[in-house]
Amino acid sequence: MSTTTIESALLLVVTSATAGLVGSFIVMRRMVLAADALSHVALPGIGFALLLKIHPLVGALFALLLGTLFIWGIERRARLPVETVVGVVFSGALAVGSLMTSGDELIHALLGKPTQLGIAELVIALAGSTGVVAFLALRWRELLVSLVSRDIATSIGIRPWSLELQFMIVFAVTVALGVRYLGVLLMGSLVIIPAATAKHVAVSLRGTVAVAVGLAVTSMALGTWIGAATGRETGPPIVLVAVAFFLLSLRKRAFV
């Protein structure tokens, strides 16, 4: 196995495992629709990156972080539901991104297409994933308390608004890490579908997280193989594998 293949496999595992981990909290916090729409905000960033001839990951991450701060600020000041704000931002971002990219570039940005992996991208992915895991490990208790009741969280010194912003930033980083494989249109699916499947079959929080991570990694691996074997973009096969696991879970539940 070549060094490039090993690096690509490592990036695949790290990205998908992070998606499954973050997805568990997304599903529990009932942010599924908002999270899926937020992932599309990366498209204008990819468009700018292509125009400036810099790595698309940089553009995607910048756009996602900027969009996250904008959404959080508007939601807090206008007191609008997060789904409403995300919906507006998503529509505008998709329109701007579509204007800035065309042809194969647009298809690859939307659906994903792995290219030759560079050392810098691997380092960024590992650093980003490590940061996401560290945040969730350190703020696990605060996230759970905030999930149960914002009033209780406030009473014990937790700042729900600040915690929500931090979590949205973590989600933005997770989406940026997976853009090369699934594109902005489908990356949210890898975060959401394995976690939804895990929530359906698991009976404990730890079980949900473990199953979500396992399904995300398996879906990424099988989908990537199918995409390579058929000469298609990797995004759709990965999502279809995840959907297949979800449909299978409807026949059997509550085992972890």
Contacts in CASP RR format, 6 or more apart in sequence:
PFRMAT RR
TARGET T0000
AUTHOR 0000-0000-0000
METHOD contacts of the structure
MODEL  1
MSTTTIESALLLVVTSATAGLVGSFIVMRRMVLAADALSHVALPGIGFAL
LLKIHPLVGALFALLLGTLFIWGIERRARLPVETVVGVVFSGALAVGSLM
TSGDELIHALLGKPTQLGIAELVIALAGSTGVVAFLALRWRELLVSLVSR
DIATSIGIRPWSLELQFMIVFAVTVALGVRYLGVLLMGSLVIIPAATAKH
VAVSLRGTVAVAVGLAVTSMALGTWIGAATGRETGPPIVLVAVAFFLLSL
RKRAFV
4 116 0 8 1.000
4 117 0 8 1.000
7 117 0 8 1.000
7 118 0 8 1.000
7 119 0 8 1.000
7 122 0 8 1.000
8 114 0 8 1.000
8 117 0 8 1.000
10 122 0 8 1.000
10 126 0 8 1.000
11 117 0 8 1.000
11 121 0 8 1.000
11 122 0 8 1.000
11 125 0 8 1.000
12 181 0 8 1.000
12 217 0 8 1.000
12 220 0 8 1.000
12 221 0 8 1.000
12 224 0 8 1.000
13 217 0 8 1.000
13 220 0 8 1.000
13 221 0 8 1.000
14 125 0 8 1.000
14 126 0 8 1.000
14 129 0 8 1.000
14 177 0 8 1.000
15 125 0 8 1.000
15 129 0 8 1.000
15 177 0 8 1.000
15 178 0 8 1.000
15 181 0 8 1.000
15 220 0 8 1.000
16 190 0 8 1.000
16 213 0 8 1.000
16 216 0 8 1.000
16 217 0 8 1.000
16 219 0 8 1.000
16 220 0 8 1.000
16 221 0 8 1.000
17 129 0 8 1.000
17 213 0 8 1.000
17 214 0 8 1.000
17 216 0 8 1.000
17 217 0 8 1.000
18 128 0 8 1.000
18 129 0 8 1.000
18 132 0 8 1.000
18 133 0 8 1.000
18 174 0 8 1.000
18 177 0 8 1.000
19 174 0 8 1.000
19 177 0 8 1.000
19 178 0 8 1.000
19 187 0 8 1.000
19 188 0 8 1.000
19 190 0 8 1.000
19 191 0 8 1.000
19 194 0 8 1.000
19 216 0 8 1.000
20 190 0 8 1.000
20 191 0 8 1.000
20 194 0 8 1.000
20 195 0 8 1.000
20 209 0 8 1.000
20 212 0 8 1.000
20 213 0 8 1.000
20 214 0 8 1.000
20 215 0 8 1.000
20 216 0 8 1.000
21 132 0 8 1.000
21 133 0 8 1.000
21 136 0 8 1.000
21 209 0 8 1.000
21 212 0 8 1.000
21 213 0 8 1.000
22 132 0 8 1.000
22 136 0 8 1.000
22 170 0 8 1.000
22 171 0 8 1.000
22 174 0 8 1.000
22 191 0 8 1.000
23 35 0 8 1.000
23 191 0 8 1.000
23 192 0 8 1.000
23 194 0 8 1.000
23 195 0 8 1.000
23 212 0 8 1.000
24 195 0 8 1.000
24 198 0 8 1.000
24 199 0 8 1.000
24 205 0 8 1.000
24 208 0 8 1.000
24 209 0 8 1.000
24 212 0 8 1.000
25 136 0 8 1.000
25 143 0 8 1.000
25 147 0 8 1.000
25 167 0 8 1.000
26 32 0 8 1.000
26 35 0 8 1.000
26 171 0 8 1.000
26 191 0 8 1.000
26 192 0 8 1.000
26 195 0 8 1.000
27 192 0 8 1.000
27 195 0 8 1.000
27 196 0 8 1.000
27 198 0 8 1.000
27 199 0 8 1.000
28 147 0 8 1.000
28 199 0 8 1.000
28 205 0 8 1.000
28 208 0 8 1.000
29 147 0 8 1.000
29 167 0 8 1.000
31 82 0 8 1.000
32 192 0 8 1.000
32 196 0 8 1.000
33 83 0 8 1.000
33 86 0 8 1.000
34 82 0 8 1.000
34 83 0 8 1.000
34 86 0 8 1.000
34 87 0 8 1.000
35 171 0 8 1.000
35 188 0 8 1.000
35 191 0 8 1.000
35 192 0 8 1.000
36 188 0 8 1.000
36 189 0 8 1.000
36 191 0 8 1.000
36 192 0 8 1.000
37 83 0 8 1.000
37 86 0 8 1.000
37 87 0 8 1.000
37 89 0 8 1.000
37 90 0 8 1.000
38 64 0 8 1.000
38 67 0 8 1.000
38 68 0 8 1.000
38 71 0 8 1.000
38 86 0 8 1.000
38 89 0 8 1.000
38 90 0 8 1.000
38 168 0 8 1.000
38 171 0 8 1.000
38 172 0 8 1.000
38 175 0 8 1.000
39 64 0 8 1.000
39 175 0 8 1.000
39 184 0 8 1.000
39 187 0 8 1.000
39 188 0 8 1.000
39 191 0 8 1.000
40 90 0 8 1.000
40 93 0 8 1.000
40 94 0 8 1.000
40 184 0 8 1.000
40 185 0 8 1.000
41 63 0 8 1.000
41 64 0 8 1.000
41 67 0 8 1.000
41 68 0 8 1.000
41 89 0 8 1.000
41 90 0 8 1.000
41 93 0 8 1.000
41 184 0 8 1.000
42 59 0 8 1.000
42 60 0 8 1.000
42 61 0 8 1.000
42 63 0 8 1.000
42 64 0 8 1.000
42 93 0 8 1.000
42 175 0 8 1.000
42 176 0 8 1.000
42 179 0 8 1.000
42 183 0 8 1.000
42 184 0 8 1.000
42 187 0 8 1.000
43 63 0 8 1.000
43 93 0 8 1.000
43 94 0 8 1.000
43 96 0 8 1.000
43 97 0 8 1.000
43 98 0 8 1.000
43 101 0 8 1.000
43 109 0 8 1.000
43 110 0 8 1.000
43 184 0 8 1.000
44 63 0 8 1.000
44 93 0 8 1.000
44 96 0 8 1.000
44 97 0 8 1.000
44 100 0 8 1.000
45 56 0 8 1.000
45 59 0 8 1.000
45 60 0 8 1.000
45 62 0 8 1.000
45 63 0 8 1.000
45 97 0 8 1.000
46 56 0 8 1.000
46 59 0 8 1.000
46 60 0 8 1.000
46 63 0 8 1.000
46 97 0 8 1.000
46 101 0 8 1.000
46 109 0 8 1.000
46 179 0 8 1.000
46 184 0 8 1.000
47 56 0 8 1.000
47 59 0 8 1.000
47 97 0 8 1.000
47 100 0 8 1.000
47 101 0 8 1.000
47 105 0 8 1.000
47 109 0 8 1.000
48 59 0 8 1.000
48 62 0 8 1.000
48 63 0 8 1.000
48 100 0 8 1.000
49 55 0 8 1.000
49 56 0 8 1.000
49 57 0 8 1.000
49 58 0 8 1.000
49 59 0 8 1.000
49 60 0 8 1.000
50 56 0 8 1.000
50 100 0 8 1.000
50 101 0 8 1.000
50 105 0 8 1.000
51 100 0 8 1.000
55 120 0 8 1.000
55 121 0 8 1.000
56 109 0 8 1.000
56 179 0 8 1.000
56 180 0 8 1.000
57 121 0 8 1.000
57 124 0 8 1.000
57 176 0 8 1.000
57 177 0 8 1.000
57 179 0 8 1.000
57 180 0 8 1.000
60 175 0 8 1.000
60 176 0 8 1.000
60 179 0 8 1.000
60 184 0 8 1.000
61 172 0 8 1.000
61 173 0 8 1.000
61 176 0 8 1.000
63 93 0 8 1.000
64 172 0 8 1.000
64 173 0 8 1.000
64 175 0 8 1.000
64 176 0 8 1.000
65 169 0 8 1.000
65 172 0 8 1.000
65 173 0 8 1.000
67 89 0 8 1.000
67 93 0 8 1.000
67 172 0 8 1.000
68 165 0 8 1.000
68 168 0 8 1.000
68 169 0 8 1.000
68 171 0 8 1.000
68 172 0 8 1.000
69 165 0 8 1.000
70 89 0 8 1.000
71 82 0 8 1.000
71 85 0 8 1.000
71 86 0 8 1.000
71 89 0 8 1.000
71 168 0 8 1.000
72 164 0 8 1.000
72 165 0 8 1.000
72 168 0 8 1.000
74 80 0 8 1.000
74 85 0 8 1.000
75 81 0 8 1.000
75 82 0 8 1.000
75 85 0 8 1.000
76 161 0 8 1.000
78 85 0 8 1.000
97 109 0 8 1.000
98 106 0 8 1.000
101 109 0 8 1.000
107 113 0 8 1.000
107 233 0 8 1.000
108 183 0 8 1.000
108 233 0 8 1.000
109 179 0 8 1.000
109 183 0 8 1.000
109 184 0 8 1.000
110 183 0 8 1.000
110 184 0 8 1.000
110 185 0 8 1.000
110 186 0 8 1.000
111 182 0 8 1.000
111 183 0 8 1.000
111 185 0 8 1.000
111 186 0 8 1.000
111 233 0 8 1.000
111 234 0 8 1.000
111 235 0 8 1.000
111 236 0 8 1.000
112 179 0 8 1.000
112 180 0 8 1.000
112 181 0 8 1.000
112 182 0 8 1.000
112 183 0 8 1.000
112 186 0 8 1.000
112 233 0 8 1.000
112 234 0 8 1.000
112 235 0 8 1.000
113 180 0 8 1.000
113 233 0 8 1.000
113 234 0 8 1.000
114 180 0 8 1.000
114 181 0 8 1.000
114 224 0 8 1.000
114 234 0 8 1.000
115 180 0 8 1.000
121 180 0 8 1.000
125 177 0 8 1.000
128 173 0 8 1.000
128 177 0 8 1.000
129 177 0 8 1.000
131 170 0 8 1.000
131 173 0 8 1.000
132 170 0 8 1.000
132 173 0 8 1.000
132 174 0 8 1.000
135 166 0 8 1.000
135 170 0 8 1.000
136 143 0 8 1.000
136 170 0 8 1.000
139 163 0 8 1.000
139 166 0 8 1.000
142 153 0 8 1.000
142 158 0 8 1.000
142 163 0 8 1.000
143 163 0 8 1.000
143 167 0 8 1.000
144 205 0 8 1.000
145 152 0 8 1.000
145 153 0 8 1.000
145 156 0 8 1.000
145 158 0 8 1.000
146 153 0 8 1.000
146 158 0 8 1.000
146 160 0 8 1.000
146 163 0 8 1.000
146 164 0 8 1.000
150 160 0 8 1.000
153 160 0 8 1.000
153 163 0 8 1.000
154 160 0 8 1.000
171 191 0 8 1.000
174 191 0 8 1.000
175 184 0 8 1.000
175 187 0 8 1.000
175 188 0 8 1.000
175 191 0 8 1.000
178 187 0 8 1.000
178 190 0 8 1.000
179 187 0 8 1.000
181 187 0 8 1.000
181 220 0 8 1.000
181 224 0 8 1.000
181 234 0 8 1.000
181 235 0 8 1.000
181 238 0 8 1.000
182 188 0 8 1.000
182 189 0 8 1.000
182 190 0 8 1.000
182 234 0 8 1.000
182 235 0 8 1.000
182 238 0 8 1.000
182 239 0 8 1.000
183 235 0 8 1.000
186 235 0 8 1.000
186 236 0 8 1.000
186 238 0 8 1.000
186 239 0 8 1.000
189 239 0 8 1.000
189 242 0 8 1.000
190 216 0 8 1.000
190 219 0 8 1.000
190 220 0 8 1.000
190 238 0 8 1.000
190 239 0 8 1.000
190 242 0 8 1.000
191 216 0 8 1.000
193 219 0 8 1.000
193 239 0 8 1.000
193 242 0 8 1.000
193 243 0 8 1.000
193 245 0 8 1.000
193 246 0 8 1.000
194 211 0 8 1.000
194 212 0 8 1.000
194 213 0 8 1.000
194 214 0 8 1.000
194 215 0 8 1.000
194 216 0 8 1.000
194 219 0 8 1.000
194 242 0 8 1.000
194 245 0 8 1.000
195 208 0 8 1.000
195 212 0 8 1.000
195 216 0 8 1.000
196 246 0 8 1.000
197 211 0 8 1.000
197 212 0 8 1.000
197 215 0 8 1.000
197 242 0 8 1.000
197 245 0 8 1.000
197 246 0 8 1.000
197 249 0 8 1.000
198 207 0 8 1.000
198 208 0 8 1.000
198 209 0 8 1.000
198 210 0 8 1.000
198 211 0 8 1.000
198 212 0 8 1.000
198 215 0 8 1.000
198 256 0 8 1.000
199 208 0 8 1.000
199 212 0 8 1.000
200 246 0 8 1.000
200 249 0 8 1.000
200 250 0 8 1.000
200 253 0 8 1.000
201 211 0 8 1.000
201 249 0 8 1.000
201 252 0 8 1.000
201 253 0 8 1.000
201 254 0 8 1.000
201 255 0 8 1.000
201 256 0 8 1.000
202 208 0 8 1.000
202 210 0 8 1.000
202 211 0 8 1.000
202 254 0 8 1.000
202 255 0 8 1.000
202 256 0 8 1.000
203 254 0 8 1.000
203 255 0 8 1.000
203 256 0 8 1.000
204 256 0 8 1.000
207 256 0 8 1.000
208 256 0 8 1.000
210 256 0 8 1.000
211 256 0 8 1.000
215 242 0 8 1.000
215 245 0 8 1.000
216 242 0 8 1.000
218 241 0 8 1.000
218 245 0 8 1.000
219 238 0 8 1.000
219 239 0 8 1.000
219 241 0 8 1.000
219 242 0 8 1.000
219 245 0 8 1.000
220 238 0 8 1.000
222 237 0 8 1.000
222 238 0 8 1.000
222 241 0 8 1.000
223 234 0 8 1.000
223 235 0 8 1.000
223 237 0 8 1.000
223 238 0 8 1.000
223 240 0 8 1.000
223 241 0 8 1.000
224 234 0 8 1.000
224 237 0 8 1.000
224 238 0 8 1.000
226 232 0 8 1.000
226 237 0 8 1.000
226 241 0 8 1.000
227 233 0 8 1.000
227 234 0 8 1.000
227 237 0 8 1.000
228 234 0 8 1.000
230 237 0 8 1.000
END
